[in-house]
Amino acid sequence: MQVRRACARDLPELVRLNAAGDAHNHTLVPDVGWRRIDHRRARNYWKRALRDPRAAVLVGARGVRLEGVIAADLITLRSRLAPVRRYVYLHSLWVEPAARRVGLARALTRAVLAWAVRRGARQARLEAAANNAHAQRLYRELGFALREVMMARPL
């Protein structure tokens, strides 16, 4: 398994992984995300992310088949009052079920954190579904700590 930067030729595989991840996320948090998979929207999103110099898209690949993905956005705040002015926001982590339990999610996350450090990020942030115990355990093992809780209710 090779962890590397994604490139334009990976676009169809990124869209495929995105669809699988979105479907899974919708089972965890039904009121977040799209009700049906929009492949065109996903394709446009990943095309932009691949070109954005403040973003990283890393993949776990076995040949041309992608088995995992993570994306990150480098955020710089202008306010001098912000305690952390440059941080990285991690998102879109997804590993194919057949490729789990071999350390790919951990390797992808560590690689994107290293990318962020090289670009001057002082903190990493992410969100995980409240009922996604596997993701929360992974992030805690990588040094993440709970900072706030988002709550929602229907109106």
N, CA, C and O of each residue as an XYZ file, in Angstrom:
620
protein
N       0.853     -1.177      0.000
C       0.000      0.000      0.000
C       0.892      1.230      0.000
O       1.818      1.338      0.803
N       0.609      2.142     -0.891
C       1.388      3.375     -1.013
C       0.509      4.558     -0.629
O      -0.607      4.684     -1.132
N       0.997      5.428      0.257
C       0.320      6.683      0.580
C       1.005      7.761     -0.235
O       2.225      7.915     -0.184
N       0.194      8.517     -0.999
C       0.753      9.540     -1.897
C      -0.268     10.647     -2.108
O      -1.437     10.524     -1.744
N       0.217     11.742     -2.715
C      -0.687     12.820     -3.122
C      -1.564     12.317     -4.252
O      -1.102     11.593     -5.134
N      -2.811     12.698     -4.222
C      -3.717     12.356     -5.315
C      -3.408     13.252     -6.506
O      -2.884     14.354     -6.346
N      -3.734     12.775     -7.686
C      -3.520     13.552     -8.904
C      -4.768     13.448     -9.785
O      -5.705     12.713     -9.471
N      -4.764     14.184    -10.877
C      -5.940     14.268    -11.744
C      -6.391     12.897    -12.251
O      -7.590     12.672    -12.418
N      -5.474     11.996    -12.492
C      -5.887     10.675    -13.008
C      -6.637      9.859    -11.955
O      -7.275      8.859    -12.283
N      -6.560     10.285    -10.683
C      -7.273      9.606     -9.602
C      -8.726     10.050     -9.474
O      -9.466      9.497     -8.661
N      -9.142     11.026    -10.252
C     -10.467     11.618    -10.084
C     -11.608     10.596    -10.085
O     -12.451     10.662     -9.191
N     -11.686      9.654    -11.033
C     -12.792      8.687    -10.983
C     -12.802      7.862     -9.691
O     -13.866      7.570     -9.146
N     -11.622      7.492     -9.210
C     -11.541      6.728     -7.968
C     -11.914      7.587     -6.760
O     -12.539      7.095     -5.820
N     -11.535      8.875     -6.778
C     -11.924      9.770     -5.689
C     -13.440      9.908     -5.618
O     -14.017      9.920     -4.531
N     -14.080     10.010     -6.774
C     -15.544     10.117     -6.819
C     -16.171      8.828     -6.277
O     -17.160      8.879     -5.546
N     -15.606      7.689     -6.629
C     -16.119      6.401     -6.141
C     -15.992      6.313     -4.620
O     -16.941      5.929     -3.937
N     -14.812      6.672     -4.090
C     -14.615      6.645     -2.645
C     -15.524      7.649     -1.944
O     -16.052      7.367     -0.868
N     -15.706      8.810     -2.546
C     -16.570      9.845     -1.988
C     -17.996      9.320     -1.839
O     -18.641      9.545     -0.815
N     -18.481      8.626     -2.854
C     -19.841      8.082     -2.810
C     -19.979      7.071     -1.668
O     -20.977      7.079     -0.947
N     -18.987      6.210     -1.507
C     -19.035      5.218     -0.426
C     -18.987      5.901      0.934
O     -19.734      5.536      1.842
N     -18.112      6.887      1.076
C     -18.003      7.613      2.336
C     -19.262      8.388      2.662
O     -19.715      8.381      3.807
N     -19.838      9.061      1.667
C     -21.071      9.816      1.896
C     -22.214      8.899      2.309
O     -22.978      9.231      3.216
N     -22.337      7.757      1.659
C     -23.404      6.811      2.009
C     -23.236      6.338      3.451
O     -24.214      6.255      4.193
N     -22.014      6.031      3.846
C     -21.747      5.593      5.217
C     -22.031      6.724      6.211
O     -22.668      6.500      7.240
N     -21.563      7.930      5.907
C     -21.784      9.066      6.807
C     -23.266      9.350      6.989
O     -23.697      9.744      8.073
N     -24.047      9.152      5.936
C     -25.486      9.401      6.029
C     -26.146      8.396      6.972
O     -27.156      8.720      7.596
N     -25.600      7.183      7.091
C     -26.152      6.230      8.057
C     -25.805      6.641      9.481
O     -26.577      6.371     10.401
N     -24.663      7.287      9.681
C     -24.256      7.734     11.014
C     -25.001      8.988     11.446
O     -25.442      9.092     12.591
N     -25.141      9.934     10.534
C     -25.787     11.218     10.828
C     -26.748     11.524      9.678
O     -26.378     12.226      8.737
N     -27.976     11.004      9.742
C     -28.898     11.122      8.595
C     -29.243     12.549      8.178
O     -29.573     12.783      7.016
N     -29.173     13.515      9.109
C     -29.560     14.879      8.742
C     -28.401     15.715      8.230
O     -28.563     16.918      8.023
N     -27.228     15.111      8.018
C     -26.070     15.819      7.478
C     -25.736     15.229      6.119
O     -25.799     14.014      5.930
N     -25.386     16.072      5.191
C     -25.003     15.589      3.865
C     -26.184     15.493      2.924
O     -27.270     16.004      3.200
N     -25.954     14.840      1.830
C     -26.939     14.743      0.761
C     -27.714     13.443      0.872
O     -27.168     12.423      1.291
N     -29.001     13.478      0.492
C     -29.826     12.273      0.552
C     -29.473     11.284     -0.542
O     -29.607     10.073     -0.361
N     -29.032     11.784     -1.649
C     -28.592     10.889     -2.726
C     -27.208     11.333     -3.158
O     -26.835     12.498     -3.013
N     -26.468     10.400     -3.682
C     -25.090     10.672     -4.080
C     -25.097     11.488     -5.364
O     -25.727     11.103     -6.349
N     -24.399     12.609     -5.350
C     -24.302     13.491     -6.507
C     -22.878     13.390     -7.059
O     -21.969     14.076     -6.592
N     -22.703     12.532     -8.051
C     -21.368     12.279     -8.593
C     -20.776     13.511     -9.275
O     -19.567     13.732     -9.219
N     -21.625     14.310     -9.916
C     -21.123     15.520    -10.573
C     -20.588     16.525     -9.552
O     -19.528     17.120     -9.747
N     -21.329     16.702     -8.475
C     -20.881     17.603     -7.406
C     -19.567     17.096     -6.807
O     -18.647     17.876     -6.558
N     -19.489     15.790     -6.580
C     -18.260     15.209     -6.018
C     -17.083     15.403     -6.969
O     -15.987     15.759     -6.537
N     -17.302     15.173     -8.248
C     -16.227     15.343     -9.240
C     -15.719     16.784     -9.243
O     -14.511     17.019     -9.255
N     -16.638     17.745     -9.232
C     -16.246     19.157     -9.212
C     -15.502     19.512     -7.920
O     -14.522     20.257     -7.948
N     -15.969     18.980     -6.798
C     -15.304     19.247     -5.525
C     -13.859     18.745     -5.565
O     -12.936     19.491     -5.239
N     -13.658     17.481     -5.963
C     -12.309     16.906     -5.958
C     -11.405     17.574     -6.984
O     -10.206     17.711     -6.740
N     -11.942     17.992     -8.120
C     -11.133     18.722     -9.110
C     -10.594     20.004     -8.495
O      -9.415     20.322     -8.657
N     -11.448     20.745     -7.789
C     -11.018     21.984     -7.138
C      -9.995     21.699     -6.040
O      -8.989     22.398     -5.925
N     -10.256     20.673     -5.237
C      -9.348     20.344     -4.135
C      -7.964     19.960     -4.645
O      -6.957     20.308     -4.028
N      -7.908     19.249     -5.759
C      -6.616     18.835     -6.318
C      -5.794     20.027     -6.802
O      -4.564     19.963     -6.824
N      -6.463     21.112     -7.191
C      -5.764     22.299     -7.707
C      -5.446     23.325     -6.627
O      -4.600     24.195     -6.831
N      -6.112     23.232     -5.483
C      -5.993     24.247     -4.442
C      -4.653     24.121     -3.719
O      -4.374     23.074     -3.136
N      -3.814     25.167     -3.742
C      -2.504     25.086     -3.074
C      -2.609     25.039     -1.548
O      -1.643     24.681     -0.874
N      -3.780     25.398     -0.996
C      -3.967     25.350      0.457
C      -4.639     24.062      0.902
O      -5.048     23.935      2.056
N      -4.753     23.106     -0.014
C      -5.402     21.834      0.309
C      -4.473     20.678     -0.026
O      -3.589     20.784     -0.876
N      -4.701     19.584      0.663
C      -3.982     18.345      0.364
C      -5.007     17.230      0.232
O      -5.927     17.120      1.042
N      -4.842     16.416     -0.780
C      -5.643     15.219     -0.946
C      -4.646     14.066     -1.032
O      -3.875     13.966     -1.986
N      -4.674     13.211     -0.036
C      -3.769     12.067      0.004
C      -4.575     10.790     -0.140
O      -5.713     10.704      0.321
N      -3.977      9.803     -0.782
C      -4.671      8.544     -1.023
C      -3.791      7.364     -0.615
O      -2.563      7.447     -0.602
N      -4.447      6.293     -0.292
C      -3.784      5.013     -0.102
C      -4.090      4.198     -1.345
O      -5.250      3.899     -1.627
N      -3.054      3.837     -2.090
C      -3.257      3.188     -3.382
C      -2.569      1.842     -3.439
O      -1.474      1.650     -2.910
N      -3.232      0.936     -4.084
C      -2.658     -0.356     -4.439
C      -2.789     -0.427     -5.956
O      -3.836     -0.802     -6.484
N      -1.703     -0.060     -6.653
C      -1.782      0.082     -8.106
C      -2.618      1.304     -8.447
O      -2.410      2.377     -7.882
N      -3.561      1.148     -9.366
C      -4.419      2.273     -9.745
C      -5.661      2.352     -8.869
O      -6.372      3.356     -8.889
N      -5.924      1.308     -8.107
C      -7.109      1.300     -7.246
C      -6.811      2.026     -5.937
O      -5.845      1.716     -5.239
N      -7.660      2.995     -5.626
C      -7.533      3.716     -4.362
C      -8.334      2.983     -3.300
O      -9.483      2.602     -3.525
N      -7.723      2.789     -2.147
C      -8.394      2.102     -1.052
C      -8.682      3.019      0.122
O      -9.367      2.625      1.066
N      -8.160      4.251      0.072
C      -8.428      5.209      1.131
C      -8.093      6.614      0.687
O      -7.310      6.820     -0.240
N      -8.697      7.579      1.362
C      -8.478      8.988      1.033
C      -8.612      9.823      2.305
O      -9.360      9.468      3.217
N      -7.891     10.916      2.352
C      -8.078     11.949      3.368
C      -7.796     13.286      2.693
O      -6.951     13.373      1.801
N      -8.495     14.308      3.116
C      -8.264     15.647      2.583
C      -8.073     16.607      3.754
O      -8.532     16.350      4.868
N      -7.398     17.701      3.485
C      -7.141     18.701      4.516
C      -7.080     20.077      3.877
O      -6.618     20.239      2.747
N      -7.552     21.055      4.619
C      -7.511     22.452      4.189
C      -6.693     23.246      5.193
O      -6.928     23.162      6.399
N      -5.747     24.007      4.703
C      -4.933     24.868      5.545
C      -5.675     26.194      5.722
O      -5.997     26.870      4.744
N      -5.940     26.555      6.967
C      -6.714     27.753      7.289
C      -5.804     28.759      7.981
O      -5.101     28.416      8.932
N      -5.817     30.000      7.503
C      -5.057     31.070      8.134
C      -6.036     32.165      8.538
O      -6.750     32.712      7.697
N      -6.064     32.480      9.822
C      -6.936     33.531     10.344
C      -6.175     34.850     10.361
O      -4.981     34.879     10.658
N      -6.853     35.917     10.048
C      -6.208     37.232      9.992
C      -6.092     37.895     11.357
O      -5.167     38.673     11.591
N      -7.011     37.599     12.251
C      -7.046     38.277     13.543
C      -5.839     37.913     14.396
O      -5.513     36.738     14.568
N      -5.187     38.934     14.924
C      -4.068     38.709     15.839
C      -4.560     38.194     17.188
O      -3.764     37.713     17.995
N      -5.853     38.292     17.437
C      -6.418     37.849     18.709
C      -6.679     36.345     18.735
O      -6.872     35.774     19.808
N      -6.687     35.711     17.595
C      -6.943     34.269     17.549
C      -5.795     33.524     18.213
O      -4.635     33.779     17.891
N      -6.090     32.603     19.140
C      -5.009     31.871     19.811
C      -4.210     30.994     18.847
O      -3.009     30.798     19.033
N      -4.862     30.479     17.839
C      -4.186     29.694     16.805
C      -4.566     30.316     15.470
O      -5.722     30.254     15.052
N      -3.589     30.913     14.809
C      -3.889     31.631     13.573
C      -3.743     30.771     12.329
O      -4.283     31.115     11.277
N      -3.025     29.660     12.427
C      -2.847     28.788     11.263
C      -3.084     27.343     11.702
O      -2.340     26.790     12.511
N      -4.137     26.753     11.149
C      -4.451     25.377     11.502
C      -4.872     24.606     10.258
O      -5.111     25.189      9.200
N      -4.957     23.302     10.400
C      -5.384     22.448      9.308
C      -6.691     21.782      9.719
O      -6.843     21.322     10.851
N      -7.624     21.738      8.787
C      -8.906     21.080      9.016
C      -8.916     19.785      8.205
O      -8.876     19.819      6.975
N      -8.970     18.653      8.888
C      -8.971     17.345      8.244
C     -10.408     16.920      7.957
O     -11.313     17.152      8.758
N     -10.596     16.296      6.803
C     -11.938     15.834      6.450
C     -11.851     14.747      5.381
O     -10.786     14.468      4.830
N     -12.984     14.157      5.115
C     -13.154     13.188      4.026
C     -12.318     11.924      4.182
O     -11.977     11.283      3.188
N     -11.983     11.556      5.416
C     -11.255     10.306      5.614
C     -12.194      9.140      5.338
O     -13.271      9.046      5.927
N     -11.785      8.266      4.453
C     -12.562      7.068      4.137
C     -11.600      5.971      3.699
O     -10.721      6.190      2.865
N     -11.781      4.802      4.272
C     -11.016      3.620      3.880
C     -12.015      2.540      3.506
O     -12.974      2.281      4.232
N     -11.778      1.915      2.364
C     -12.641      0.830      1.920
C     -12.716     -0.254      2.998
O     -11.700     -0.562      3.621
N     -13.888     -0.838      3.231
C     -14.007     -1.874      4.259
C     -12.993     -3.015      4.100
O     -12.469     -3.509      5.098
N     -12.711     -3.435      2.878
C     -11.766     -4.539      2.655
C     -10.323     -4.156      2.995
O      -9.475     -5.034      3.149
N     -10.034     -2.851      3.115
C      -8.665     -2.392      3.384
C      -8.489     -1.914      4.826
O      -7.466     -1.317      5.162
N      -9.470     -2.172      5.664
C      -9.397     -1.712      7.050
C      -8.598     -2.664      7.920
O      -8.346     -3.813      7.559
N      -8.208     -2.150      9.075
C      -7.485     -2.901     10.106
C      -6.045     -3.220      9.714
O      -5.443     -4.156     10.241
N      -5.495     -2.434      8.782
C      -4.073     -2.613      8.431
C      -3.286     -1.324      8.639
O      -2.110     -1.252      8.283
N      -3.933     -0.295      9.219
C      -3.236      0.947      9.528
C      -3.303      2.017      8.460
O      -2.580      3.011      8.544
N      -4.161      1.842      7.444
C      -4.219      2.833      6.367
C      -4.776      4.168      6.849
O      -4.224      5.212      6.503
N      -5.847      4.169      7.635
C      -6.406      5.436      8.139
C      -5.364      6.177      8.972
O      -5.232      7.396      8.867
N      -4.634      5.445      9.791
C      -3.580      6.048     10.623
C      -2.468      6.630      9.735
O      -2.002      7.744      9.971
N      -2.051      5.873      8.719
C      -0.986      6.344      7.828
C      -1.425      7.579      7.051
O      -0.645      8.519      6.896
N      -2.653      7.590      6.563
C      -3.164      8.754      5.835
C      -3.215      9.981      6.747
O      -2.805     11.073      6.356
N      -3.720      9.788      7.957
C      -3.835     10.915      8.887
C      -2.461     11.452      9.273
O      -2.257     12.665      9.296
N      -1.535     10.577      9.570
C      -0.179     11.035      9.905
C       0.465     11.772      8.736
O       1.134     12.786      8.934
N       0.268     11.272      7.530
C       0.871     11.915      6.355
C       0.295     13.310      6.135
O       1.034     14.238      5.806
N      -1.008     13.467      6.311
C      -1.594     14.793      6.090
C      -1.213     15.744      7.224
O      -1.090     16.948      7.000
N      -1.025     15.224      8.437
C      -0.539     16.071      9.532
C       0.888     16.540      9.262
O       1.225     17.689      9.546
N       1.716     15.674      8.725
C       3.090     16.065      8.372
C       3.068     17.144      7.292
O       3.848     18.095      7.352
N       2.186     17.007      6.308
C       2.024     18.032      5.269
C       1.688     19.376      5.917
O       2.245     20.409      5.545
N       0.769     19.354      6.892
C       0.333     20.588      7.549
C       1.464     21.232      8.346
O       1.626     22.452      8.319
N       2.239     20.426      9.048
C       3.361     20.957      9.839
C       4.363     21.643      8.915
O       4.874     22.716      9.235
N       4.642     21.022      7.771
C       5.589     21.635      6.820
C       5.080     22.982      6.299
O       5.875     23.800      5.835
N       3.793     23.218      6.368
C       3.216     24.478      5.913
C       2.909     25.439      7.056
O       2.221     26.441      6.862
N       3.413     25.138      8.230
C       3.304     26.064      9.354
C       2.049     25.957     10.185
O       1.796     26.844     10.999
N       1.261     24.935     10.027
C       0.058     24.782     10.847
C       0.460     24.517     12.292
O       1.421     23.797     12.561
N      -0.283     25.105     13.207
C       0.014     24.957     14.639
C      -0.995     24.058     15.345
O      -0.809     23.702     16.509
N      -2.059     23.695     14.644
C      -3.096     22.869     15.249
C      -3.834     22.130     14.142
O      -3.899     22.598     13.006
N      -4.390     20.967     14.485
C      -5.227     20.218     13.553
C      -6.615     20.087     14.167
O      -6.760     19.859     15.368
N      -7.622     20.234     13.328
C      -9.011     20.130     13.779
C      -9.759     19.174     12.854
O      -9.402     19.006     11.688
N     -10.791     18.562     13.391
C     -11.639     17.679     12.596
C     -12.950     17.465     13.332
O     -13.104     17.871     14.484
N     -13.884     16.828     12.658
C     -15.158     16.462     13.253
C     -15.369     14.974     13.033
O     -14.941     14.417     12.022
N     -16.030     14.336     13.987
C     -16.389     12.928     13.852
C     -17.801     12.753     14.397
O     -18.191     13.419     15.356
N     -18.554     11.866     13.789
C     -19.910     11.603     14.253
C     -19.871     11.082     15.685
O     -18.981     10.316     16.053
N     -20.835     11.500     16.480
C     -20.882     11.096     17.890
C     -20.952      9.582     18.044
O     -20.463      9.052     19.042
N     -21.538      8.876     17.094
C     -21.680      7.427     17.200
C     -20.638      6.662     16.379
O     -20.799      5.466     16.138
N     -19.573      7.342     15.950
C     -18.505      6.674     15.205
C     -17.328      6.407     16.155
O     -16.330      7.127     16.160
N     -17.484      5.356     16.949
C     -16.486      5.037     17.975
C     -15.133      4.689     17.373
O     -14.099      5.014     17.958
N     -15.117      4.034     16.212
C     -13.844      3.667     15.585
C     -13.033      4.908     15.218
O     -11.833      4.973     15.485
N     -13.693      5.888     14.606
C     -12.993      7.120     14.224
C     -12.508      7.860     15.460
O     -11.374      8.338     15.498
N     -13.359      7.956     16.465
C     -12.962      8.668     17.681
C     -11.763      8.007     18.353
O     -10.869      8.701     18.839
N     -11.730      6.671     18.387
C     -10.590      5.969     18.975
C      -9.316      6.256     18.181
O      -8.270      6.529     18.769
N      -9.397      6.198     16.852
C      -8.239      6.504     16.001
C      -7.716      7.900     16.302
O      -6.516      8.082     16.510
N      -8.597      8.876     16.326
C      -8.159     10.254     16.533
C      -7.571     10.454     17.929
O      -6.572     11.157     18.079
N      -8.173      9.847     18.949
C      -7.593      9.945     20.299
C      -6.191      9.337     20.324
O      -5.281      9.905     20.928
N      -6.014      8.191     19.676
C      -4.700      7.550     19.632
C      -3.665      8.414     18.916
O      -2.468      8.294     19.176
N      -4.120      9.282     18.019
C      -3.220     10.176     17.299
C      -3.054     11.527     18.001
O      -2.443     12.441     17.448
N      -3.592     11.655     19.210
C      -3.371     12.850     20.015
C      -4.470     13.894     19.965
O      -4.311     14.967     20.547
N      -5.572     13.621     19.296
C      -6.676     14.578     19.263
C      -7.455     14.483     20.571
O      -7.547     13.416     21.178
N      -8.015     15.619     20.997
C      -8.810     15.667     22.220
C     -10.121     16.389     21.926
O     -10.186     17.283     21.083
N     -11.144     15.983     22.631
C     -12.454     16.607     22.491
C     -12.373     18.053     22.972
O     -11.889     18.315     24.073
N     -12.847     18.992     22.149
C     -12.800     20.415     22.511
C     -14.193     21.030     22.638
O     -14.408     21.926     23.454
N     -15.123     20.553     21.839
C     -16.476     21.096     21.911
C     -17.443     20.039     21.422
O     -17.044     19.050     20.807
N     -18.705     20.253     21.696
C     -19.746     19.331     21.267
C     -20.752     20.121     20.439
O     -21.214     21.184     20.854
N     -21.085     19.596     19.271
C     -22.118     20.221     18.451
C     -23.415     19.456     18.702
O     -23.435     18.226     18.667
N     -24.474     20.178     18.948
C     -25.770     19.550     19.200
C     -26.763     20.070     18.166
O     -26.620     21.184     17.662
N     -27.759     19.264     17.858
C     -28.780     19.662     16.875
C     -30.127     19.132     17.323
O     -30.212     18.165     18.080
N     -31.175     19.777     16.847
C     -32.535     19.299     17.078
C     -33.414     19.787     15.945
O     -33.159     20.853     15.386
N     -34.426     19.043     15.600
C     -35.336     19.500     14.539
C     -36.170     20.682     15.011
O     -36.441     20.821     16.204
N     -36.571     21.519     14.088
C     -37.457     22.657     14.413
C     -38.783     22.499     13.698
O     -39.664     23.347     13.838
